[in-house]
Amino acid sequence: MKELRSLLFYALQFTWALPQNLAGGIAYLILSRKYRHERFHEAFVTYIRAENFGGVSLGMFVFMNPDRPDDWKHDTQIHEFGHSVQSIVLGPLYWIVVAAPSFLWCNLSSCIRYREEKQVSYYWLFCEGWANLWGTAWTGERFESKEMLTAGRFGKAWKQA
């Protein structure tokens, strides 16, 4: 069953979700000699040391900062894998439905200010909370960090069985 799921995952990544995987694959090739890589389930994770960088997912290619606490890295892998699943669900619509809102929510100064002033979790945004749901469902892994456990479910506490 797991092999079939992996086969379906890759088949959809390289057909329906091809645009984001082309971008991610090119980035992966460019960064392949400079940075450390590993697999996380069906995703390829590249660890990029950069200040003020958390993580990003381009199809099945995940790029994230290794210079964070272990529970944060674990949870970010799950979260970014959730974006990889969104990629195969949405295909070329991923750029409009997930990537653009996520980029703006993360980087726009007015959005940063809004989150700070209103004490709103980053995961409150629909595509970020949704990535957490897909990530935990597909990997079967649980979140560990206090941030994810208290605000990872659309800004609310995570109820894990």
N, C-alpha and C positions, 0 to 999 in steps of 0.2 A: 504494500500500500504506500509506504514512504517513497519507494522508487518511482511509483506512478505519479505521486504528487510532485516529486522533483522534476520528472520529465515534463509534466504539464506546466510547472513553474517556468522552466527554461524555454519551452516551446512558446508560451505566451510572451515572455520577455523579449524573444527575438522575432516576434511577428507583430502582435497587437501593440506591444509597448516598445517597439523598435526605436523611435526617436530619442527617448530618454536613455536607452541602453547604448546607442551610438555615442551620445555625449559622455556618458559615464565610462564607456569602454575606451574612448580616446583619452579622457583624463587619467584613467587607470594606466594606460600604456605610457603616457608622458611621465607620470609619477612613479612608475614601477621600479626604477633603479634607485631612486632617492629615499623612498619610504618603505616601512615595513607593512606587510600584507598578511591577512589570514582569512579563513573562511568562517562565516557565522551562518549556520544552516546552509541555505542555497546562495547566500550573498557573498560578495567579495569585499572585504573591509580593508581600506587603506588608512593608516594612521598618519595624520598630517599635524606636525607641530606648528601651530600658528596662534598668536595671541588673539583673543576674542573670537575664536572659532570653536563651535561645538560639533556640529555634524550636518551632513547633507546626503541625500540619497538620490542617485540618478539611475533609475531602474534597479538592477541587481547589484549595482556598484555603490558602496557606502564609503564615505570619507568622513573621518572623525578625529578629534583631538585625543591623543593618548595621555596627555598631561593633566589628567583629572583623577579624582578618587575612583577606586575599583568599582564601587556600587554604581557610580554615575556612568562609567564606561559600559558596564553590563546593561544598564537600563537604556542607554543610548543605542546600543546595538539592537535591542528589542524594538525600540521606537523607530529607528531608521529602517529596520526590516519591515515594519508596518507600512512605511512609505513605499517600500519595494512591492508589497502586496497591492497597495493602492494603484501602483503603476500598472499592474496586470489587470486590475479591475477596470480602470479608466482608459487605458491605452493612451492614444494621443491627446485625450482630454485632460490627462494628468497635469499638463503645463498650466492650464487655465483653472482647473478645480483645486489643485493642491499646490503646485510649485509657486505660482504667482502669489496667492494669498499667504502662503507660508513665508516666502521671502520678504514680503512687505511687513507682515506681523513681526518678524524677527528683526528687521533692519531699519524700518522707517522710524524716525525719531518721534513722530506723533504717536505711533503704536507703542513704542518703548515707554514713553511718558505716560500714556494711558494705563499700561499694565502697572507701572510703578505707583501712580496716583490712586488708582482704583483697587490696588492690591489684587489684580487679576492674574491668574496663572497663565503661563505661556501655553499650556495644554487646554485652555478654555476654548481656543479657536477650533472650529469644527474639524479641520483637516489634521490638526495635531492630536486631539483627543481620539479621533478615528484611527490614526496611525498606531496609537497605543493599544487600542482594542484589537486591530488586525495583528499587531506584533505579538501580543500575548497569545492570541488564538492560534496563530500559525506555528509559533515556536514551541508553545506549551510551557514557556518559561515564565517565571514570576518576577515582578519588579522588586528591587531591594532598597533603593534610596528613599530617604524620607520625603523628598520632593515628589517623586512619582507616587508613593503610597498615599500622600496627603492631597495631591492636586493633579495627578496624572489622568484622571478620568473626567475629561472636560472641565477641569478646574476643581473637581470634587474628590473626596477620599476614594481610594481604590478598595473595592470589596473583593478580596481574593478568597476563594474557598479553600 
